[in-house]
């Protein structure tokens, strides 16, 4: 049997928890299910994540980092800030149409952990604030009359699409979110 390093064990536990938490919800998945799916002993899991709250918070932080990584990559290939904003909504439209789409991990976490002091809740809120701030920066770069307003409106469209697509036809609501984002950007940012 090959022994894993502490980092390999951590990654394995987090990968399993990420899949289970996203599919079933954080509160619905017990640590025993994570241990069983990981194929390791309790001590290995608890050495990496002493509590379920620690694991839930690591899950949210990991999803937030992965989201930004994907969106920055999509936006990075675009020629200007207007196109960068729309690239985010193109990825959103594709994600929402996916068969395994189950909503935004941050919004789901916020619903499961409404206590504003819970570390997973705080990580989810922090991510949404970062998204808003990034949108504000892109809106300013695009010459928006009111970058704050455009950023907030884009965040409403983003979160609305994520929430609605999880309940209704994801493909339809993803496409409509892209169209709304395009309209907002066109109205707020004069063409050069």
PyMOL commands that place a pseudoatom at each C-alpha (Angstrom):
pseudoatom trace, name=CA, resn=UNK, resi=1, chain=A, elem=C, hetatm=0, pos=[0.000, 0.000, 0.000]
pseudoatom trace, name=CA, resn=UNK, resi=2, chain=A, elem=C, hetatm=0, pos=[1.330, 3.421, -0.987]
pseudoatom trace, name=CA, resn=UNK, resi=3, chain=A, elem=C, hetatm=0, pos=[1.304, 5.993, 1.788]
pseudoatom trace, name=CA, resn=UNK, resi=4, chain=A, elem=C, hetatm=0, pos=[0.062, 9.462, 0.999]
pseudoatom trace, name=CA, resn=UNK, resi=5, chain=A, elem=C, hetatm=0, pos=[1.601, 12.671, 2.240]
pseudoatom trace, name=CA, resn=UNK, resi=6, chain=A, elem=C, hetatm=0, pos=[-0.387, 14.957, 4.492]
pseudoatom trace, name=CA, resn=UNK, resi=7, chain=A, elem=C, hetatm=0, pos=[-1.028, 17.264, 1.536]
pseudoatom trace, name=CA, resn=UNK, resi=8, chain=A, elem=C, hetatm=0, pos=[-2.217, 14.360, -0.629]
pseudoatom trace, name=CA, resn=UNK, resi=9, chain=A, elem=C, hetatm=0, pos=[-4.583, 13.271, 2.149]
pseudoatom trace, name=CA, resn=UNK, resi=10, chain=A, elem=C, hetatm=0, pos=[-5.857, 16.830, 2.537]
pseudoatom trace, name=CA, resn=UNK, resi=11, chain=A, elem=C, hetatm=0, pos=[-6.488, 17.110, -1.212]
pseudoatom trace, name=CA, resn=UNK, resi=12, chain=A, elem=C, hetatm=0, pos=[-8.261, 13.726, -1.275]
pseudoatom trace, name=CA, resn=UNK, resi=13, chain=A, elem=C, hetatm=0, pos=[-10.540, 14.641, 1.641]
pseudoatom trace, name=CA, resn=UNK, resi=14, chain=A, elem=C, hetatm=0, pos=[-11.326, 18.042, 0.159]
pseudoatom trace, name=CA, resn=UNK, resi=15, chain=A, elem=C, hetatm=0, pos=[-12.018, 16.589, -3.307]
pseudoatom trace, name=CA, resn=UNK, resi=16, chain=A, elem=C, hetatm=0, pos=[-14.436, 14.030, -1.861]
pseudoatom trace, name=CA, resn=UNK, resi=17, chain=A, elem=C, hetatm=0, pos=[-16.124, 16.595, 0.392]
pseudoatom trace, name=CA, resn=UNK, resi=18, chain=A, elem=C, hetatm=0, pos=[-16.416, 19.048, -2.503]
pseudoatom trace, name=CA, resn=UNK, resi=19, chain=A, elem=C, hetatm=0, pos=[-18.239, 16.491, -4.626]
pseudoatom trace, name=CA, resn=UNK, resi=20, chain=A, elem=C, hetatm=0, pos=[-20.529, 15.350, -1.817]
pseudoatom trace, name=CA, resn=UNK, resi=21, chain=A, elem=C, hetatm=0, pos=[-21.242, 18.829, -0.437]
pseudoatom trace, name=CA, resn=UNK, resi=22, chain=A, elem=C, hetatm=0, pos=[-22.107, 20.182, -3.882]
pseudoatom trace, name=CA, resn=UNK, resi=23, chain=A, elem=C, hetatm=0, pos=[-24.305, 17.214, -4.822]
pseudoatom trace, name=CA, resn=UNK, resi=24, chain=A, elem=C, hetatm=0, pos=[-26.142, 16.806, -1.518]
pseudoatom trace, name=CA, resn=UNK, resi=25, chain=A, elem=C, hetatm=0, pos=[-25.585, 19.941, 0.545]
pseudoatom trace, name=CA, resn=UNK, resi=26, chain=A, elem=C, hetatm=0, pos=[-23.131, 20.501, 3.376]
pseudoatom trace, name=CA, resn=UNK, resi=27, chain=A, elem=C, hetatm=0, pos=[-25.561, 19.804, 6.209]
pseudoatom trace, name=CA, resn=UNK, resi=28, chain=A, elem=C, hetatm=0, pos=[-26.846, 16.613, 4.542]
pseudoatom trace, name=CA, resn=UNK, resi=29, chain=A, elem=C, hetatm=0, pos=[-23.379, 15.028, 4.415]
pseudoatom trace, name=CA, resn=UNK, resi=30, chain=A, elem=C, hetatm=0, pos=[-21.933, 13.677, 7.644]
pseudoatom trace, name=CA, resn=UNK, resi=31, chain=A, elem=C, hetatm=0, pos=[-18.258, 13.334, 8.325]
pseudoatom trace, name=CA, resn=UNK, resi=32, chain=A, elem=C, hetatm=0, pos=[-18.739, 9.552, 8.366]
pseudoatom trace, name=CA, resn=UNK, resi=33, chain=A, elem=C, hetatm=0, pos=[-19.806, 9.701, 4.696]
pseudoatom trace, name=CA, resn=UNK, resi=34, chain=A, elem=C, hetatm=0, pos=[-16.701, 11.729, 3.854]
pseudoatom trace, name=CA, resn=UNK, resi=35, chain=A, elem=C, hetatm=0, pos=[-14.468, 9.263, 5.717]
pseudoatom trace, name=CA, resn=UNK, resi=36, chain=A, elem=C, hetatm=0, pos=[-16.090, 6.308, 3.944]
pseudoatom trace, name=CA, resn=UNK, resi=37, chain=A, elem=C, hetatm=0, pos=[-15.808, 7.877, 0.472]
pseudoatom trace, name=CA, resn=UNK, resi=38, chain=A, elem=C, hetatm=0, pos=[-12.175, 8.833, 1.079]
pseudoatom trace, name=CA, resn=UNK, resi=39, chain=A, elem=C, hetatm=0, pos=[-11.256, 5.263, 1.918]
pseudoatom trace, name=CA, resn=UNK, resi=40, chain=A, elem=C, hetatm=0, pos=[-9.147, 6.328, 4.897]
pseudoatom trace, name=CA, resn=UNK, resi=41, chain=A, elem=C, hetatm=0, pos=[-9.552, 6.229, 8.644]
pseudoatom trace, name=CA, resn=UNK, resi=42, chain=A, elem=C, hetatm=0, pos=[-11.190, 8.833, 10.854]
pseudoatom trace, name=CA, resn=UNK, resi=43, chain=A, elem=C, hetatm=0, pos=[-7.823, 10.002, 12.162]
pseudoatom trace, name=CA, resn=UNK, resi=44, chain=A, elem=C, hetatm=0, pos=[-6.590, 10.819, 8.657]
pseudoatom trace, name=CA, resn=UNK, resi=45, chain=A, elem=C, hetatm=0, pos=[-9.624, 12.987, 7.905]
pseudoatom trace, name=CA, resn=UNK, resi=46, chain=A, elem=C, hetatm=0, pos=[-9.715, 14.705, 11.289]
pseudoatom trace, name=CA, resn=UNK, resi=47, chain=A, elem=C, hetatm=0, pos=[-5.969, 15.371, 11.196]
pseudoatom trace, name=CA, resn=UNK, resi=48, chain=A, elem=C, hetatm=0, pos=[-6.563, 17.473, 8.070]
pseudoatom trace, name=CA, resn=UNK, resi=49, chain=A, elem=C, hetatm=0, pos=[-9.912, 18.953, 9.109]
pseudoatom trace, name=CA, resn=UNK, resi=50, chain=A, elem=C, hetatm=0, pos=[-10.525, 18.844, 12.867]
pseudoatom trace, name=CA, resn=UNK, resi=51, chain=A, elem=C, hetatm=0, pos=[-14.211, 19.782, 12.496]
pseudoatom trace, name=CA, resn=UNK, resi=52, chain=A, elem=C, hetatm=0, pos=[-16.913, 19.669, 9.870]
pseudoatom trace, name=CA, resn=UNK, resi=53, chain=A, elem=C, hetatm=0, pos=[-17.014, 23.480, 10.031]
pseudoatom trace, name=CA, resn=UNK, resi=54, chain=A, elem=C, hetatm=0, pos=[-13.332, 23.561, 9.051]
pseudoatom trace, name=CA, resn=UNK, resi=55, chain=A, elem=C, hetatm=0, pos=[-14.030, 21.211, 6.139]
pseudoatom trace, name=CA, resn=UNK, resi=56, chain=A, elem=C, hetatm=0, pos=[-17.090, 23.224, 5.052]
pseudoatom trace, name=CA, resn=UNK, resi=57, chain=A, elem=C, hetatm=0, pos=[-15.074, 26.432, 5.122]
pseudoatom trace, name=CA, resn=UNK, resi=58, chain=A, elem=C, hetatm=0, pos=[-12.248, 24.865, 3.106]
pseudoatom trace, name=CA, resn=UNK, resi=59, chain=A, elem=C, hetatm=0, pos=[-14.852, 23.668, 0.592]
pseudoatom trace, name=CA, resn=UNK, resi=60, chain=A, elem=C, hetatm=0, pos=[-16.288, 27.187, 0.165]
pseudoatom trace, name=CA, resn=UNK, resi=61, chain=A, elem=C, hetatm=0, pos=[-12.838, 28.749, -0.102]
pseudoatom trace, name=CA, resn=UNK, resi=62, chain=A, elem=C, hetatm=0, pos=[-11.814, 26.155, -2.679]
pseudoatom trace, name=CA, resn=UNK, resi=63, chain=A, elem=C, hetatm=0, pos=[-14.948, 26.721, -4.781]
pseudoatom trace, name=CA, resn=UNK, resi=64, chain=A, elem=C, hetatm=0, pos=[-14.389, 30.497, -4.595]
pseudoatom trace, name=CA, resn=UNK, resi=65, chain=A, elem=C, hetatm=0, pos=[-10.775, 30.149, -5.767]
pseudoatom trace, name=CA, resn=UNK, resi=66, chain=A, elem=C, hetatm=0, pos=[-11.794, 27.782, -8.561]
pseudoatom trace, name=CA, resn=UNK, resi=67, chain=A, elem=C, hetatm=0, pos=[-14.530, 30.177, -9.701]
pseudoatom trace, name=CA, resn=UNK, resi=68, chain=A, elem=C, hetatm=0, pos=[-12.149, 33.114, -9.907]
pseudoatom trace, name=CA, resn=UNK, resi=69, chain=A, elem=C, hetatm=0, pos=[-9.521, 31.026, -11.644]
pseudoatom trace, name=CA, resn=UNK, resi=70, chain=A, elem=C, hetatm=0, pos=[-11.993, 29.963, -14.349]
pseudoatom trace, name=CA, resn=UNK, resi=71, chain=A, elem=C, hetatm=0, pos=[-13.457, 33.440, -14.779]
pseudoatom trace, name=CA, resn=UNK, resi=72, chain=A, elem=C, hetatm=0, pos=[-10.089, 35.179, -14.898]
pseudoatom trace, name=CA, resn=UNK, resi=73, chain=A, elem=C, hetatm=0, pos=[-8.980, 32.680, -17.521]
pseudoatom trace, name=CA, resn=UNK, resi=74, chain=A, elem=C, hetatm=0, pos=[-12.125, 33.286, -19.595]
pseudoatom trace, name=CA, resn=UNK, resi=75, chain=A, elem=C, hetatm=0, pos=[-11.821, 37.065, -19.228]
pseudoatom trace, name=CA, resn=UNK, resi=76, chain=A, elem=C, hetatm=0, pos=[-8.081, 37.079, -19.840]
pseudoatom trace, name=CA, resn=UNK, resi=77, chain=A, elem=C, hetatm=0, pos=[-8.440, 36.160, -23.488]
pseudoatom trace, name=CA, resn=UNK, resi=78, chain=A, elem=C, hetatm=0, pos=[-10.758, 39.073, -24.221]
pseudoatom trace, name=CA, resn=UNK, resi=79, chain=A, elem=C, hetatm=0, pos=[-9.646, 42.315, -25.880]
pseudoatom trace, name=CA, resn=UNK, resi=80, chain=A, elem=C, hetatm=0, pos=[-11.335, 44.765, -23.518]
pseudoatom trace, name=CA, resn=UNK, resi=81, chain=A, elem=C, hetatm=0, pos=[-13.178, 45.206, -20.219]
pseudoatom trace, name=CA, resn=UNK, resi=82, chain=A, elem=C, hetatm=0, pos=[-16.655, 45.033, -21.796]
pseudoatom trace, name=CA, resn=UNK, resi=83, chain=A, elem=C, hetatm=0, pos=[-15.797, 41.678, -23.336]
pseudoatom trace, name=CA, resn=UNK, resi=84, chain=A, elem=C, hetatm=0, pos=[-14.222, 40.501, -20.073]
pseudoatom trace, name=CA, resn=UNK, resi=85, chain=A, elem=C, hetatm=0, pos=[-17.497, 41.126, -18.235]
pseudoatom trace, name=CA, resn=UNK, resi=86, chain=A, elem=C, hetatm=0, pos=[-19.483, 39.288, -20.885]
pseudoatom trace, name=CA, resn=UNK, resi=87, chain=A, elem=C, hetatm=0, pos=[-17.032, 36.371, -20.839]
pseudoatom trace, name=CA, resn=UNK, resi=88, chain=A, elem=C, hetatm=0, pos=[-18.024, 35.770, -17.200]
pseudoatom trace, name=CA, resn=UNK, resi=89, chain=A, elem=C, hetatm=0, pos=[-21.668, 35.496, -18.221]
pseudoatom trace, name=CA, resn=UNK, resi=90, chain=A, elem=C, hetatm=0, pos=[-20.814, 33.208, -21.130]
pseudoatom trace, name=CA, resn=UNK, resi=91, chain=A, elem=C, hetatm=0, pos=[-19.186, 30.800, -18.666]
pseudoatom trace, name=CA, resn=UNK, resi=92, chain=A, elem=C, hetatm=0, pos=[-22.194, 31.195, -16.366]
pseudoatom trace, name=CA, resn=UNK, resi=93, chain=A, elem=C, hetatm=0, pos=[-24.550, 30.290, -19.230]
pseudoatom trace, name=CA, resn=UNK, resi=94, chain=A, elem=C, hetatm=0, pos=[-22.562, 27.135, -19.966]
pseudoatom trace, name=CA, resn=UNK, resi=95, chain=A, elem=C, hetatm=0, pos=[-22.373, 26.167, -16.282]
pseudoatom trace, name=CA, resn=UNK, resi=96, chain=A, elem=C, hetatm=0, pos=[-26.093, 26.662, -15.678]
pseudoatom trace, name=CA, resn=UNK, resi=97, chain=A, elem=C, hetatm=0, pos=[-26.954, 24.423, -18.633]
pseudoatom trace, name=CA, resn=UNK, resi=98, chain=A, elem=C, hetatm=0, pos=[-24.865, 21.529, -17.289]
pseudoatom trace, name=CA, resn=UNK, resi=99, chain=A, elem=C, hetatm=0, pos=[-26.606, 18.320, -16.207]
pseudoatom trace, name=CA, resn=UNK, resi=100, chain=A, elem=C, hetatm=0, pos=[-24.910, 18.314, -12.806]
pseudoatom trace, name=CA, resn=UNK, resi=101, chain=A, elem=C, hetatm=0, pos=[-25.557, 22.009, -12.079]
pseudoatom trace, name=CA, resn=UNK, resi=102, chain=A, elem=C, hetatm=0, pos=[-26.954, 22.405, -8.576]
pseudoatom trace, name=CA, resn=UNK, resi=103, chain=A, elem=C, hetatm=0, pos=[-26.616, 26.115, -7.972]
pseudoatom trace, name=CA, resn=UNK, resi=104, chain=A, elem=C, hetatm=0, pos=[-23.923, 28.440, -6.731]
pseudoatom trace, name=CA, resn=UNK, resi=105, chain=A, elem=C, hetatm=0, pos=[-21.905, 26.910, -3.879]
pseudoatom trace, name=CA, resn=UNK, resi=106, chain=A, elem=C, hetatm=0, pos=[-21.685, 30.325, -2.193]
pseudoatom trace, name=CA, resn=UNK, resi=107, chain=A, elem=C, hetatm=0, pos=[-25.433, 30.943, -2.311]
pseudoatom trace, name=CA, resn=UNK, resi=108, chain=A, elem=C, hetatm=0, pos=[-26.117, 27.372, -1.205]
pseudoatom trace, name=CA, resn=UNK, resi=109, chain=A, elem=C, hetatm=0, pos=[-23.716, 27.784, 1.718]
pseudoatom trace, name=CA, resn=UNK, resi=110, chain=A, elem=C, hetatm=0, pos=[-25.263, 31.077, 2.722]
pseudoatom trace, name=CA, resn=UNK, resi=111, chain=A, elem=C, hetatm=0, pos=[-28.654, 29.355, 2.863]
pseudoatom trace, name=CA, resn=UNK, resi=112, chain=A, elem=C, hetatm=0, pos=[-27.333, 26.409, 4.883]
pseudoatom trace, name=CA, resn=UNK, resi=113, chain=A, elem=C, hetatm=0, pos=[-25.381, 28.610, 7.298]
pseudoatom trace, name=CA, resn=UNK, resi=114, chain=A, elem=C, hetatm=0, pos=[-27.357, 31.824, 7.834]
pseudoatom trace, name=CA, resn=UNK, resi=115, chain=A, elem=C, hetatm=0, pos=[-25.379, 32.738, 10.961]
pseudoatom trace, name=CA, resn=UNK, resi=116, chain=A, elem=C, hetatm=0, pos=[-23.147, 35.581, 9.793]
pseudoatom trace, name=CA, resn=UNK, resi=117, chain=A, elem=C, hetatm=0, pos=[-20.402, 34.487, 12.211]
pseudoatom trace, name=CA, resn=UNK, resi=118, chain=A, elem=C, hetatm=0, pos=[-20.031, 30.999, 10.759]
pseudoatom trace, name=CA, resn=UNK, resi=119, chain=A, elem=C, hetatm=0, pos=[-16.688, 30.769, 8.900]
pseudoatom trace, name=CA, resn=UNK, resi=120, chain=A, elem=C, hetatm=0, pos=[-18.245, 29.115, 5.823]
pseudoatom trace, name=CA, resn=UNK, resi=121, chain=A, elem=C, hetatm=0, pos=[-20.883, 31.856, 5.680]
pseudoatom trace, name=CA, resn=UNK, resi=122, chain=A, elem=C, hetatm=0, pos=[-18.190, 34.534, 5.969]
pseudoatom trace, name=CA, resn=UNK, resi=123, chain=A, elem=C, hetatm=0, pos=[-16.158, 32.894, 3.187]
pseudoatom trace, name=CA, resn=UNK, resi=124, chain=A, elem=C, hetatm=0, pos=[-19.219, 32.854, 0.916]
pseudoatom trace, name=CA, resn=UNK, resi=125, chain=A, elem=C, hetatm=0, pos=[-20.002, 36.508, 1.618]
pseudoatom trace, name=CA, resn=UNK, resi=126, chain=A, elem=C, hetatm=0, pos=[-16.359, 37.468, 1.115]
pseudoatom trace, name=CA, resn=UNK, resi=127, chain=A, elem=C, hetatm=0, pos=[-16.390, 35.791, -2.295]
pseudoatom trace, name=CA, resn=UNK, resi=128, chain=A, elem=C, hetatm=0, pos=[-19.501, 37.701, -3.402]
pseudoatom trace, name=CA, resn=UNK, resi=129, chain=A, elem=C, hetatm=0, pos=[-17.870, 40.947, -2.275]
pseudoatom trace, name=CA, resn=UNK, resi=130, chain=A, elem=C, hetatm=0, pos=[-14.768, 40.099, -4.313]
pseudoatom trace, name=CA, resn=UNK, resi=131, chain=A, elem=C, hetatm=0, pos=[-16.900, 39.396, -7.376]
pseudoatom trace, name=CA, resn=UNK, resi=132, chain=A, elem=C, hetatm=0, pos=[-18.687, 42.752, -6.953]
pseudoatom trace, name=CA, resn=UNK, resi=133, chain=A, elem=C, hetatm=0, pos=[-15.349, 44.538, -6.565]
pseudoatom trace, name=CA, resn=UNK, resi=134, chain=A, elem=C, hetatm=0, pos=[-13.952, 42.841, -9.678]
pseudoatom trace, name=CA, resn=UNK, resi=135, chain=A, elem=C, hetatm=0, pos=[-17.060, 43.818, -11.647]
pseudoatom trace, name=CA, resn=UNK, resi=136, chain=A, elem=C, hetatm=0, pos=[-16.621, 47.396, -10.377]
pseudoatom trace, name=CA, resn=UNK, resi=137, chain=A, elem=C, hetatm=0, pos=[-13.029, 47.456, -11.594]
pseudoatom trace, name=CA, resn=UNK, resi=138, chain=A, elem=C, hetatm=0, pos=[-14.009, 46.092, -15.017]
pseudoatom trace, name=CA, resn=UNK, resi=139, chain=A, elem=C, hetatm=0, pos=[-16.917, 48.553, -15.222]
pseudoatom trace, name=CA, resn=UNK, resi=140, chain=A, elem=C, hetatm=0, pos=[-14.601, 51.464, -14.453]
pseudoatom trace, name=CA, resn=UNK, resi=141, chain=A, elem=C, hetatm=0, pos=[-12.125, 50.247, -17.069]
pseudoatom trace, name=CA, resn=UNK, resi=142, chain=A, elem=C, hetatm=0, pos=[-15.004, 50.028, -19.564]
pseudoatom trace, name=CA, resn=UNK, resi=143, chain=A, elem=C, hetatm=0, pos=[-15.912, 53.662, -18.916]
pseudoatom trace, name=CA, resn=UNK, resi=144, chain=A, elem=C, hetatm=0, pos=[-19.195, 53.021, -17.092]
pseudoatom trace, name=CA, resn=UNK, resi=145, chain=A, elem=C, hetatm=0, pos=[-20.988, 56.162, -15.944]
pseudoatom trace, name=CA, resn=UNK, resi=146, chain=A, elem=C, hetatm=0, pos=[-21.480, 54.569, -12.521]
pseudoatom trace, name=CA, resn=UNK, resi=147, chain=A, elem=C, hetatm=0, pos=[-19.137, 51.599, -12.010]
pseudoatom trace, name=CA, resn=UNK, resi=148, chain=A, elem=C, hetatm=0, pos=[-20.628, 50.867, -8.567]
pseudoatom trace, name=CA, resn=UNK, resi=149, chain=A, elem=C, hetatm=0, pos=[-24.155, 50.664, -9.920]
pseudoatom trace, name=CA, resn=UNK, resi=150, chain=A, elem=C, hetatm=0, pos=[-23.174, 48.498, -12.892]
pseudoatom trace, name=CA, resn=UNK, resi=151, chain=A, elem=C, hetatm=0, pos=[-21.196, 46.161, -10.621]
pseudoatom trace, name=CA, resn=UNK, resi=152, chain=A, elem=C, hetatm=0, pos=[-24.154, 45.756, -8.272]
pseudoatom trace, name=CA, resn=UNK, resi=153, chain=A, elem=C, hetatm=0, pos=[-26.582, 45.170, -11.155]
pseudoatom trace, name=CA, resn=UNK, resi=154, chain=A, elem=C, hetatm=0, pos=[-24.266, 42.581, -12.708]
pseudoatom trace, name=CA, resn=UNK, resi=155, chain=A, elem=C, hetatm=0, pos=[-23.996, 40.819, -9.354]
pseudoatom trace, name=CA, resn=UNK, resi=156, chain=A, elem=C, hetatm=0, pos=[-27.789, 40.725, -9.100]
pseudoatom trace, name=CA, resn=UNK, resi=157, chain=A, elem=C, hetatm=0, pos=[-28.015, 39.173, -12.572]
pseudoatom trace, name=CA, resn=UNK, resi=158, chain=A, elem=C, hetatm=0, pos=[-25.232, 36.688, -11.796]
pseudoatom trace, name=CA, resn=UNK, resi=159, chain=A, elem=C, hetatm=0, pos=[-26.736, 35.553, -8.486]
pseudoatom trace, name=CA, resn=UNK, resi=160, chain=A, elem=C, hetatm=0, pos=[-30.269, 35.579, -9.846]
pseudoatom trace, name=CA, resn=UNK, resi=161, chain=A, elem=C, hetatm=0, pos=[-29.244, 33.336, -12.720]
pseudoatom trace, name=CA, resn=UNK, resi=162, chain=A, elem=C, hetatm=0, pos=[-27.337, 30.977, -10.445]
pseudoatom trace, name=CA, resn=UNK, resi=163, chain=A, elem=C, hetatm=0, pos=[-30.287, 30.666, -8.063]
pseudoatom trace, name=CA, resn=UNK, resi=164, chain=A, elem=C, hetatm=0, pos=[-33.027, 30.387, -10.699]
pseudoatom trace, name=CA, resn=UNK, resi=165, chain=A, elem=C, hetatm=0, pos=[-31.110, 28.026, -12.973]
pseudoatom trace, name=CA, resn=UNK, resi=166, chain=A, elem=C, hetatm=0, pos=[-30.776, 25.566, -10.092]
pseudoatom trace, name=CA, resn=UNK, resi=167, chain=A, elem=C, hetatm=0, pos=[-34.557, 25.366, -9.797]
pseudoatom trace, name=CA, resn=UNK, resi=168, chain=A, elem=C, hetatm=0, pos=[-35.847, 25.882, -13.344]
pseudoatom trace, name=CA, resn=UNK, resi=169, chain=A, elem=C, hetatm=0, pos=[-34.398, 25.388, -16.825]
pseudoatom trace, name=CA, resn=UNK, resi=170, chain=A, elem=C, hetatm=0, pos=[-30.717, 26.203, -16.333]
pseudoatom trace, name=CA, resn=UNK, resi=171, chain=A, elem=C, hetatm=0, pos=[-29.919, 26.633, -20.021]
pseudoatom trace, name=CA, resn=UNK, resi=172, chain=A, elem=C, hetatm=0, pos=[-32.677, 29.181, -20.533]
pseudoatom trace, name=CA, resn=UNK, resi=173, chain=A, elem=C, hetatm=0, pos=[-31.812, 31.254, -17.485]
pseudoatom trace, name=CA, resn=UNK, resi=174, chain=A, elem=C, hetatm=0, pos=[-28.100, 31.155, -18.221]
pseudoatom trace, name=CA, resn=UNK, resi=175, chain=A, elem=C, hetatm=0, pos=[-28.707, 32.522, -21.723]
pseudoatom trace, name=CA, resn=UNK, resi=176, chain=A, elem=C, hetatm=0, pos=[-31.071, 35.181, -20.409]
pseudoatom trace, name=CA, resn=UNK, resi=177, chain=A, elem=C, hetatm=0, pos=[-28.512, 36.267, -17.825]
pseudoatom trace, name=CA, resn=UNK, resi=178, chain=A, elem=C, hetatm=0, pos=[-25.956, 36.720, -20.616]
pseudoatom trace, name=CA, resn=UNK, resi=179, chain=A, elem=C, hetatm=0, pos=[-28.436, 38.813, -22.617]
pseudoatom trace, name=CA, resn=UNK, resi=180, chain=A, elem=C, hetatm=0, pos=[-29.259, 40.941, -19.553]
pseudoatom trace, name=CA, resn=UNK, resi=181, chain=A, elem=C, hetatm=0, pos=[-25.583, 41.470, -18.777]
pseudoatom trace, name=CA, resn=UNK, resi=182, chain=A, elem=C, hetatm=0, pos=[-24.973, 42.538, -22.371]
pseudoatom trace, name=CA, resn=UNK, resi=183, chain=A, elem=C, hetatm=0, pos=[-27.851, 45.035, -22.148]
pseudoatom trace, name=CA, resn=UNK, resi=184, chain=A, elem=C, hetatm=0, pos=[-26.585, 46.459, -18.857]
pseudoatom trace, name=CA, resn=UNK, resi=185, chain=A, elem=C, hetatm=0, pos=[-23.058, 46.857, -20.186]
pseudoatom trace, name=CA, resn=UNK, resi=186, chain=A, elem=C, hetatm=0, pos=[-24.293, 48.451, -23.414]
pseudoatom trace, name=CA, resn=UNK, resi=187, chain=A, elem=C, hetatm=0, pos=[-26.420, 50.952, -21.474]
pseudoatom trace, name=CA, resn=UNK, resi=188, chain=A, elem=C, hetatm=0, pos=[-23.777, 51.808, -18.882]
pseudoatom trace, name=CA, resn=UNK, resi=189, chain=A, elem=C, hetatm=0, pos=[-20.606, 51.838, -20.972]
pseudoatom trace, name=CA, resn=UNK, resi=190, chain=A, elem=C, hetatm=0, pos=[-20.389, 54.102, -24.009]
pseudoatom trace, name=CA, resn=UNK, resi=191, chain=A, elem=C, hetatm=0, pos=[-18.663, 52.572, -27.007]
pseudoatom trace, name=CA, resn=UNK, resi=192, chain=A, elem=C, hetatm=0, pos=[-15.278, 54.136, -27.806]
for i in range(1, 192): cmd.bond("trace and resi %d" % i, "trace and resi %d" % (i + 1))
show_as sticks, trace
zoom trace
